[in-house]
Amino acid sequence: MFEFNQPQRNTGEFFKQLFFGKNVLSRLILINTAIYLLVNIIGLISNLLGLSATGDISPMARILALPAELGAIVTKPWTLFTYMFLQDRFFHLLFNMIMLYFGGMIFQEYLSQTKLLWTYIIGGIFGGLFFILAFNIFPVFTSITDISIAMGASASVLAIIIAISTYVPDYTVHLFLFGKFKLKYLAIVFIVIDVLSIESNNPGGHIAHLGGALWGFIYAFSLKKGNDFYSMFYGFKLPKFTWNNKNSKFDTTRPKSGRPISDDEYNYKRAASQEEIDVILDKISKSGYSSLSKKEKEMLFKTSNKK
């Protein structure tokens, strides 16, 4: 759907970076994909053993999906978080991950990985709350509230896309068959489609999308005004995932093999370094430059000289 002017990549390296890269975007894609595989494998086994009706959603999906009925939510409060990582169909997963990848790539050009993560999570929560409120307020949903569930990353993904569209509205992307589009117009198209689709066979999904979109707009608009709602979370340390990574420093020296470093390797190492820089900058904003250790000051100095 989107096109970027990027160097040609080896397919194997691309997918390795896509799923196992040391960045939040790769981790989100990996988690969504892993849950999809796990849920469907359990569903297949359940069907083969006759434990669930053929065509019904997986037993694990019922545990993770967000119910619309208030009584059910009380017994499964975790679903307000887990539903945003759950896709039950392959094309549902594929479309959401494509949108997440390209939206996340643009997002990370201007904002940090930490902001990407919290936009995904809080956008998903907003989407879930919109879904719950709509199905318990509007009479048209009364007859189906007790059987309705929400699942999918769409609200979270749309929060990311709307956030970056609000933050850099004139950023231009190339749409296949449609040509160049500014992000602000693309965002409007997404929102209009969801509003007009509420009367379709998936009203809950489109309502959840709008909740995610609203959060994306609110956050980016406030951020441009100098208010960062996520600052309260910056002291929270995220788990570090390492895959054969002995040193996360930004090192662009030639590998031992003697071959020149590739664009993918360069970007991979740069992303790892950026995570550390984000932490240092957050520390400066809270406690000032004097609070940095000698090692942190040296890293900040070296990075600033490379730009």
N, C-alpha and C positions, 0 to 999 in steps of 0.2 A: 504493500500500500504506500509506504513511504520510501523515498530514495535518498541516500546520502552519498557524498563523494568520499568514499573510503577506499584504501588500497585493497587489491585483491588478496584474499586470504585462502590458506589451505583449509579445506572443509573440516578435516579432523581437528585442527587447532581452533577453528571457529566454535565448534560445538563444545570443545573442552573448556574454552573461555566462557561460553554461554552458560554452561551448567556448573562449572567448578572454578570460575574466576573469583578472585578475592575482592568481591564488591557486593554491595547489598542487592543490586539488580540481579546478579547471577544467583544469589541465594534465594531470592523470592521465586525466581523461575524454577529453580531446583526443588524447592519445597512444594510448589504447586504441582509440578510434574510427579514427584514422588508420591504425594497423597493421591493423585489421580490413579496411578498404577496400583497402589495398595488397595484403594477402595474398590477398584474394578476386579482385581484378583480375588479379593474376599467375596465380592458379589458373584463372580463366576463359580467359585467353590460352593457358595451357598445355594446357587441354582442347581448345580450338579447333584448336591445332596438333598435337594427338595426342601430346603429350609425356607425358601422364599419363592414367591410367584415369579415366573419368567417375565421379564420386562419390568419388574418392580425395581426400585433403586436399591443399591447395596445396603445391607444392614448397617455397615459402618457409615455410609452416607446419612442414614437416618439419625445416627448419633451426632454427626458433625454439622448437619444442616440446621439452619435457623428457622424455628417454627413461628408462625404468625400468631398463634393462640397464646394468650398471656399465661395461662396456667401451665402450658408446656414449657414456656421460656423459664419459668421459676424453677422447674425441675432440671433444666439444661441451660444454665446461664452462660456456660462456656461457648455456646454456639454463636453468640454475637461476635466472637473472635474467630472461631474455626471455620465458619461458613465462607469466609473470604478467601480461603485457600482450597476450596472444594469445587471441582468440576466433574460432572458425571458423564459427559460425552466428549469424545476425542476432539470434535470440531469446536466445541465450547472451550476446551483447554487451548487448542491451537490458536483460535482467534484472540482470546484474552492474553496469551503469552506474546503473540506478535505485537499487539497493541502495547503491552507492558514494556516490551523490549525497546520499541522505537520511542514511545513516550518517555521511558526512563532514560534513554540515551540523551535525549534533548534536555531533560530535567537536570541531568548530571553535568551538562555543559555550563550551567549557571548556578546551580545550587548543590549542596553537599549530599553525600550518601545518607547521612543521618536524617536530613530533611526528607529525602525520598522514602525512607523506611516509615517515618511517622506519618507522612502524607498517605501512604498506602494503608496503614493500620487505622488511623483516625477517619480517613475517607470511607473505609469499609464499615467502621462502626456507625458513622452517620448514615450510610446507605441502609444498614440493618435497622436502625432506629426509624428511618422513614418508612421502611417496609412494615414494621410492627405497628406504627402509629396509623398508617393508612388503612391497614386491614382491621384495625379495632375502632376506627372513627367513622369511616364512610360506610353507610348502610349497604351499598352495592356489593361489598365483600362479605357480608354477614354469613351467607350460606356456605362459604368456602374457607372461612378463616381457620376452622379447626383442622383442615387437611392441607393447608398451604404451607410451603416451606421455601426458603431462599437459599441459594448456593451460588458460588461463583465469585471470581475476582473482579468482575466488571465495575462495581462501584468504586473499588480501590483504584483500579486502572484509570477510570474516568476522573477521579480526584487528581491523579498525577497529571493527566493531560490538560485538564482545565486549569490546574495550578500554574503550570508552565506557560500555558496560553495567556493567562492573566499577567504573569510576570514579564514575559517577552512577547507581547501580542503580535508584533510585526515580524517575528521569526518566520522564514519561508521554508516550506517543505514541498517536495515534488510528489504528487499523487499519481499513481499509475492510471493512465487513460484520461486523467483530468488536468494534468499540468501543475503549475505552481499555485500554492495556496498559502495565505498567511494563517498562522496558528489561530488567531482570533476568529477568523471565519470558519475554520474547521471546528472549533469548539462550539460555535453557534449551531452549526449543522448537527453535531452530535446531540446537543440539548433538544433541538427542535424534533429530531427523530424520536427521542425518548418520550417527549411530551405527546406527540401524535400517536405513539405506539402503546400508550397506557390502556387503550381499549382492545388491545390484541389478546392473544391467548397467554401472554405472560405479563400481566399488569404489575405484579409484584417486583419482577426484575427491573422493569423500566422505572418504577418509582424509586427503587434502591439506587439505580444509576443517578437519578437526580439528587438524591441525598449526598452521594459521593461528590458529584459535580459542585454542589453548594459548598461543601467543605473546601474543595480545591480552590474555589474562587475566594472564599473568606480568608483562607490562610495566605494566599499569594497577594491579595489586596492589602492585607494588614502588614505583610512583610515589606512591601514596597513603601509603606508608611513608616517603617522602622520598628514595627512590633513583631517579634518572633514568638509565637505561642509555644514553640517547642523548646524554648530555652530551659524550661523546668525539667525537661527530660535529658538534658545534655550530661548530667552527672551519672546517668544510668549507663553502666558498662555493658555493651553487647558482647555475646560470646564470640570468640575468635575461632574461625574455621580455617584450618591449614591443610593443604594438600601438597605434600612434598615441598613445603616452602620453608627454607632454613633462615632466610633473611628477608624481611619485608621492606628493607630500605630501597630507595629508588636508585638502582644501580644499572647504568646503561653500558657497562663495559662489555667487551667482546666475550662470549662464552668460551669455555675450555675447548670446545670442538673447533674453534678457530673461525667459524662462520660469523658473518655480521649479524647483529641483533635484528630480529624482524620487527615489523610494525606492531604485530600482535604482542610480542614479548615486551616491547617498549611500553605500550599502553597498559599491559598487565602490571608491570612494575610501577608505572606511574600511578595507577589507581591505588596500589598498596601504600605508596608513599602519601598519597592525598588523604587517606584515612588518618594517618598520624598527624598531618598538617592541620586537619579539621579539629582534632582533639586539642592541639596546641593553641589554635586560634580561639577555641571555646574557653580554654583556660585563661588566656589573656583578657577576654571580654569579662570574665568573672572576677579575676584576682589581679590583673595587671601584668605587665611584662616582667616585672621583678620576681614574680612567683615562679617563673620558668627555671628549670634546672639547666646546668651548663650544657648538657647533651641536647636538650630541647632548643636552646638558643642557637647552638651550632647548626642543627638541622634546619631551623627556620632561616638562618642566614644563608646557608648553602642553596636552599630552594629558591630564595628571593633572587640570588645572583644568576640563577639559570633562566629566569623569565625576562 
